[in-house]
Every structure is written in structure tokens, then in C-alpha cells.
């Protein structure tokens, strides 16, 4: 937990609290049939209501797992960049946490309806995370070149990567369906 607090130090205390809060929840388990059913019968409002919480849970969970990576890997510039992208996305999506789905809800700072800007925000997050796979691979190459990787670290990293990429795929599926 100390390491995760260190990595998340640049986040404000309020956002750090929200991160800890959302990381305590398990992501919703969704079947392909549920995706298909929602595609036929769902609507933008119910999708928004679900996603504004679910994405925070999924991002918070993976950020906590990133914090558990070997310290040598966490110091690699590529890994720090991926971590920063996740922090930025979590912070951006946190703006919608309490925003109701009504079209009349206005964000005083932005001057337009949050309901419509949520879609724009999802597009920014998708674009921001478009190079996560390559960037994380660069971090692993940096680690291997700088320090080498022992068997225990390799297994730990592989376990993380399996979960990380599955999480990434599920987040992108949810965003793209919305």
C-alpha cells in the first residue's frame, strides 16, 4: 500500500481516496450474451449510468495492480508513462461520477452538457490508451536491458500482464459499445 501511495502521490488527496474506494470493488462480470442483449435493447442513458461507475472500478483495479509491479519496472520511463495515462483517464472520468444522465445537467466549467461530453471523454481515453501495449512492452525491454529479469519477477510480471491486457480489452469493449 505504501508503494501505491507513492506512485499515486501526484494525485490529489480527494482523487487518491476515490481511487482507493473504487479499487475495493470487483468489476462486473459480463458475458458475450449480455453484450449482445444490450446491443439490441440497451440505450445510451443506461449505458452511461453503468459505465460512469464501471470504468472507474476497472481503472482503479488495474492502477492498484500496476503499483504492485517490481520497483525496477515501475521506474522505467515507459511504465511510468502507462501509469500516468491511467491516472489521467481515472481523473477525467471521475468528473462524471455524480453527473446525472439528464441532458440539462451542465458543467459550469466546460459550458456544455456533461451527458454529451462523456462520449468525447471516452474517445480521448481510447486515443490516449491506443499505444499501451507497445509502451508497456518498451518498459519490459528497458527493464531487461537495464537490470535483467529473474524467474520470480518474470512470473509476477507475466501474471500482471495477463490481467492487465484482459482488463484493457474489456474496458475498450465497453467504451466501444457505448
KEKE-3310 file (N, C-alpha, C; in steps of 0.2 Angstrom, whole numbers, plus 5000, padded with zeros to 4 digits):
npx = (5004:5010:5019:5009:5003:5014:5016:5005:5005:5006:4992:4978:4973:4959:4956:4965:4958:4946:4951:4956:4944:4936:4944:4941:4931:4924:4926:4911:4906:4904:4895:4897:4884:4877:4882:4878:4864:4862:4866:4855:4844:4848:4851:4857:4857:4856:4868:4877:4875:4879:4892:4899:4902:4907:4919:4927:4929:4936:4947:4953:4956:4966:4976:4980:4985:4996:5004:5009:5019:5036:5048:5059:5054:5044:5050:5055:5054:5044:5035:5031:5025:5013:5007:5004:4995:4984:4981:4977:4966:4958:4956:4950:4938:4932:4925:4912:4906:4896:4887:4871:4861:4853:4850:4850:4859:4872:4889:4897:4911:4915:4904:4895:4884:4887:4883:4884:4897:4903:4904:4914:4924:4926:4931:4943:4950:4951:4959:4971:4975:4979:4992:4996:5000:5012:5019:5020:5027:5039:5044:5046:5057:5066:5068:5073:5085:5092:5092:5090:5079:5073:5068:5057:5052:5049:5038:5029:5027:5022:5010:5004:5003:4994:4982:4981:4981:4969:4960:4961:4956:4943:4939:4940:4931:4919:4918:4918:4906:4897)
npy = (4994:5006:5008:5010:5022:5030:5030:5036:5048:5061:5063:5071:5072:5070:5063:5052:5046:5042:5033:5023:5019:5015:5004:4994:4987:4974:4972:4971:4956:4951:4943:4938:4936:4945:4957:4957:4956:4969:4977:4975:4980:4990:5007:5023:5031:5021:5014:5025:5027:5015:5014:5025:5022:5009:5010:5017:5008:4998:5004:5009:4997:4991:5000:4999:4986:4989:4996:4986:4980:4975:4986:4990:4989:4998:5010:5012:5022:5021:5012:5021:5031:5024:5022:5035:5038:5030:5036:5049:5046:5040:5051:5060:5053:5053:5065:5063:5055:5059:5065:5067:5058:5067:5078:5091:5094:5103:5107:5119:5123:5119:5123:5116:5102:5088:5076:5074:5077:5066:5056:5061:5061:5048:5045:5052:5045:5032:5035:5040:5028:5020:5016:5008:4994:4993:5002:4997:4986:4991:4996:4984:4979:4989:4987:4974:4976:4985:4979:4966:4951:4941:4924:4924:4937:4938:4929:4935:4947:4942:4937:4948:4955:4947:4949:4963:4965:4958:4966:4978:4975:4973:4985:4993:4986:4989:5003:5005:4999:5008)
npz = (5000:5003:4993:4982:4986:4985:4971:4967:4972:4965:4963:4968:4986:4987:4975:4976:4987:4981:4971:4980:4985:4974:4970:4978:4974:4964:4946:4936:4930:4914:4901:4884:4879:4886:4882:4868:4870:4876:4866:4858:4865:4874:4880:4877:4889:4900:4897:4900:4914:4919:4914:4919:4932:4932:4923:4931:4942:4935:4930:4942:4949:4940:4941:4954:4953:4945:4953:4961:4954:4951:4959:4951:4938:4938:4939:4926:4912:4902:4908:4918:4910:4905:4918:4921:4910:4914:4927:4922:4914:4924:4932:4923:4920:4932:4934:4930:4939:4948:4940:4933:4921:4914:4900:4903:4913:4917:4915:4924:4922:4909:4901:4893:4891:4902:4899:4885:4883:4889:4880:4871:4880:4882:4870:4870:4880:4874:4863:4870:4876:4866:4863:4873:4874:4866:4873:4886:4883:4879:4891:4898:4890:4892:4906:4905:4898:4907:4920:4919:4921:4934:4938:4947:4947:4933:4932:4940:4933:4921:4926:4930:4917:4910:4916:4915:4901:4898:4906:4899:4887:4890:4895:4883:4875:4882:4881:4867:4864:4870)
capx = (5000:5015:5021:5004:5003:5020:5015:4999:5006:5004:4985:4976:4970:4952:4956:4968:4953:4942:4955:4956:4937:4934:4948:4939:4925:4926:4922:4906:4907:4899:4895:4896:4877:4875:4884:4873:4857:4862:4866:4848:4839:4850:4850:4863:4856:4858:4875:4881:4874:4883:4899:4902:4905:4911:4925:4931:4931:4941:4954:4956:4959:4972:4981:4982:4990:5002:5008:5012:5024:5043:5050:5063:5050:5040:5055:5056:5050:5038:5030:5028:5020:5007:5004:5002:4989:4979:4979:4974:4960:4954:4954:4945:4931:4929:4921:4906:4904:4890:4883:4865:4861:4849:4853:4850:4864:4878:4896:4899:4917:4915:4899:4891:4881:4892:4880:4886:4904:4905:4906:4920:4929:4928:4936:4950:4953:4953:4965:4976:4977:4980:4998:4998:5003:5018:5023:5022:5032:5045:5046:5049:5063:5070:5070:5078:5092:5095:5093:5088:5073:5074:5062:5051:5049:5046:5031:5024:5026:5018:5003:5001:5002:4988:4977:4982:4978:4962:4956:4962:4952:4936:4937:4939:4924:4913:4918:4916:4899:4894)
capy = (5000:5012:5009:5013:5029:5034:5031:5040:5054:5067:5064:5075:5068:5068:5058:5046:5042:5039:5028:5018:5017:5011:4998:4989:4984:4969:4974:4967:4951:4952:4938:4940:4936:4951:4962:4956:4958:4976:4980:4975:4983:4995:5014:5027:5033:5015:5013:5030:5026:5009:5015:5030:5018:5003:5011:5019:5002:4994:5008:5009:4990:4990:5005:4996:4981:4992:4998:4980:4978:4976:4993:4992:4990:5005:5016:5013:5028:5018:5010:5027:5034:5020:5023:5042:5038:5028:5041:5054:5044:5040:5058:5063:5050:5054:5071:5061:5051:5061:5068:5063:5057:5072:5082:5098:5094:5107:5108:5126:5125:5117:5126:5111:5096:5083:5070:5074:5077:5059:5052:5064:5059:5041:5045:5054:5039:5027:5038:5040:5022:5017:5013:5005:4988:4994:5006:4993:4981:4995:4996:4977:4979:4994:4983:4968:4979:4988:4975:4958:4949:4935:4920:4926:4943:4936:4925:4940:4951:4939:4936:4955:4957:4943:4953:4970:4965:4957:4972:4983:4973:4973:4992:4995:4984:4993:5010:5005:4998:5014)
capz = (5000:5003:4986:4978:4988:4982:4964:4966:4976:4962:4963:4974:4991:4985:4970:4979:4991:4976:4969:4985:4986:4968:4969:4983:4970:4958:4940:4934:4925:4908:4896:4877:4878:4889:4877:4863:4873:4877:4859:4855:4869:4878:4877:4879:4896:4904:4896:4903:4921:4920:4913:4923:4938:4930:4921:4937:4945:4931:4930:4949:4950:4936:4944:4960:4951:4942:4959:4964:4950:4954:4959:4945:4932:4939:4937:4919:4909:4898:4913:4921:4906:4906:4924:4920:4906:4918:4932:4919:4912:4930:4934:4918:4921:4939:4933:4928:4944:4951:4935:4931:4914:4910:4895:4906:4918:4914:4919:4924:4919:4902:4897:4889:4895:4903:4896:4878:4883:4891:4874:4869:4885:4881:4864:4872:4884:4869:4860:4875:4878:4860:4862:4880:4873:4864:4878:4891:4880:4879:4898:4899:4886:4896:4912:4904:4896:4912:4926:4918:4925:4937:4937:4951:4944:4927:4933:4943:4928:4917:4929:4929:4910:4908:4919:4913:4894:4898:4908:4894:4881:4892:4895:4877:4873:4885:4878:4860:4863:4871)
cpx = (5004:5017:5015:5003:5008:5019:5010:4999:5004:4996:4983:4973:4963:4952:4959:4963:4948:4945:4954:4949:4935:4938:4946:4933:4928:4922:4916:4908:4902:4900:4895:4888:4874:4876:4879:4866:4857:4862:4860:4843:4841:4849:4856:4863:4858:4865:4879:4880:4879:4891:4903:4905:4909:4918:4930:4934:4937:4948:4957:4959:4965:4977:4984:4987:4996:5007:5011:5018:5031:5045:5055:5059:5046:5044:5056:5051:5044:5033:5027:5023:5013:5003:5001:4995:4983:4976:4975:4967:4955:4951:4949:4938:4928:4924:4914:4903:4897:4885:4877:4865:4857:4853:4854:4856:4870:4884:4897:4906:4918:4910:4895:4889:4886:4889:4883:4894:4907:4908:4913:4926:4931:4933:4943:4954:4955:4959:4971:4979:4979:4987:5001:5002:5010:5023:5025:5027:5039:5048:5049:5056:5068:5073:5075:5085:5095:5097:5092:5082:5074:5067:5056:5048:5046:5039:5026:5022:5021:5011:5000:4999:4995:4982:4976:4979:4971:4957:4956:4957:4944:4934:4936:4933:4919:4913:4916:4909:4895:4893)
cpy = (5006:5013:5012:5020:5033:5035:5035:5047:5060:5068:5067:5070:5065:5062:5052:5042:5039:5033:5022:5015:5013:5004:4993:4985:4979:4972:4969:4962:4951:4946:4941:4941:4943:4957:4962:4959:4966:4980:4980:4980:4989:5002:5017:5029:5027:5014:5018:5029:5020:5011:5020:5027:5013:5004:5014:5013:4998:4998:5008:5002:4989:4994:5002:4990:4984:4994:4992:4977:4979:4983:4995:4993:4997:5011:5017:5018:5026:5016:5016:5031:5030:5022:5030:5042:5035:5033:5047:5052:5043:5046:5061:5060:5051:5060:5069:5056:5053:5064:5064:5063:5062:5076:5089:5099:5098:5107:5115:5128:5124:5121:5122:5105:5090:5076:5069:5073:5070:5055:5055:5062:5052:5040:5047:5048:5034:5029:5038:5033:5017:5013:5010:4998:4989:4998:5002:4988:4985:4995:4989:4977:4983:4990:4977:4970:4982:4984:4968:4957:4942:4931:4922:4932:4942:4933:4931:4945:4948:4938:4943:4957:4953:4947:4959:4970:4963:4963:4977:4982:4974:4981:4995:4993:4988:5000:5010:5003:5004:5018)
cpz = (5000:4996:4981:4980:4985:4975:4963:4969:4972:4961:4969:4979:4990:4980:4972:4983:4986:4973:4973:4985:4980:4967:4974:4980:4965:4952:4939:4929:4920:4903:4889:4876:4881:4885:4871:4865:4873:4871:4856:4859:4873:4875:4880:4887:4901:4903:4900:4911:4923:4920:4917:4930:4936:4927:4926:4941:4942:4931:4937:4951:4946:4939:4950:4959:4948:4948:4962:4960:4953:4953:4953:4939:4932:4938:4930:4916:4905:4903:4917:4917:4906:4912:4924:4916:4910:4923:4928:4917:4918:4932:4930:4919:4928:4939:4933:4934:4947:4946:4933:4923:4910:4906:4898:4910:4914:4918:4918:4921:4912:4898:4893:4893:4895:4900:4889:4878:4886:4885:4871:4874:4884:4874:4865:4876:4879:4865:4864:4876:4872:4859:4869:4879:4871:4869:4884:4889:4881:4886:4900:4896:4890:4903:4911:4902:4902:4918:4925:4922:4928:4936:4941:4948:4937:4927:4936:4938:4923:4919:4928:4922:4908:4910:4916:4906:4894:4901:4903:4889:4884:4893:4888:4874:4875:4882:4871:4859:4865:4865)
residu = (UNK:UNK:UNK:UNK:UNK:UNK:UNK:UNK:UNK:UNK:UNK:UNK:UNK:UNK:UNK:UNK:UNK:UNK:UNK:UNK:UNK:UNK:UNK:UNK:UNK:UNK:UNK:UNK:UNK:UNK:UNK:UNK:UNK:UNK:UNK:UNK:UNK:UNK:UNK:UNK:UNK:UNK:UNK:UNK:UNK:UNK:UNK:UNK:UNK:UNK:UNK:UNK:UNK:UNK:UNK:UNK:UNK:UNK:UNK:UNK:UNK:UNK:UNK:UNK:UNK:UNK:UNK:UNK:UNK:UNK:UNK:UNK:UNK:UNK:UNK:UNK:UNK:UNK:UNK:UNK:UNK:UNK:UNK:UNK:UNK:UNK:UNK:UNK:UNK:UNK:UNK:UNK:UNK:UNK:UNK:UNK:UNK:UNK:UNK:UNK:UNK:UNK:UNK:UNK:UNK:UNK:UNK:UNK:UNK:UNK:UNK:UNK:UNK:UNK:UNK:UNK:UNK:UNK:UNK:UNK:UNK:UNK:UNK:UNK:UNK:UNK:UNK:UNK:UNK:UNK:UNK:UNK:UNK:UNK:UNK:UNK:UNK:UNK:UNK:UNK:UNK:UNK:UNK:UNK:UNK:UNK:UNK:UNK:UNK:UNK:UNK:UNK:UNK:UNK:UNK:UNK:UNK:UNK:UNK:UNK:UNK:UNK:UNK:UNK:UNK:UNK:UNK:UNK:UNK:UNK:UNK:UNK:UNK:UNK:UNK:UNK:UNK:UNK)
# end
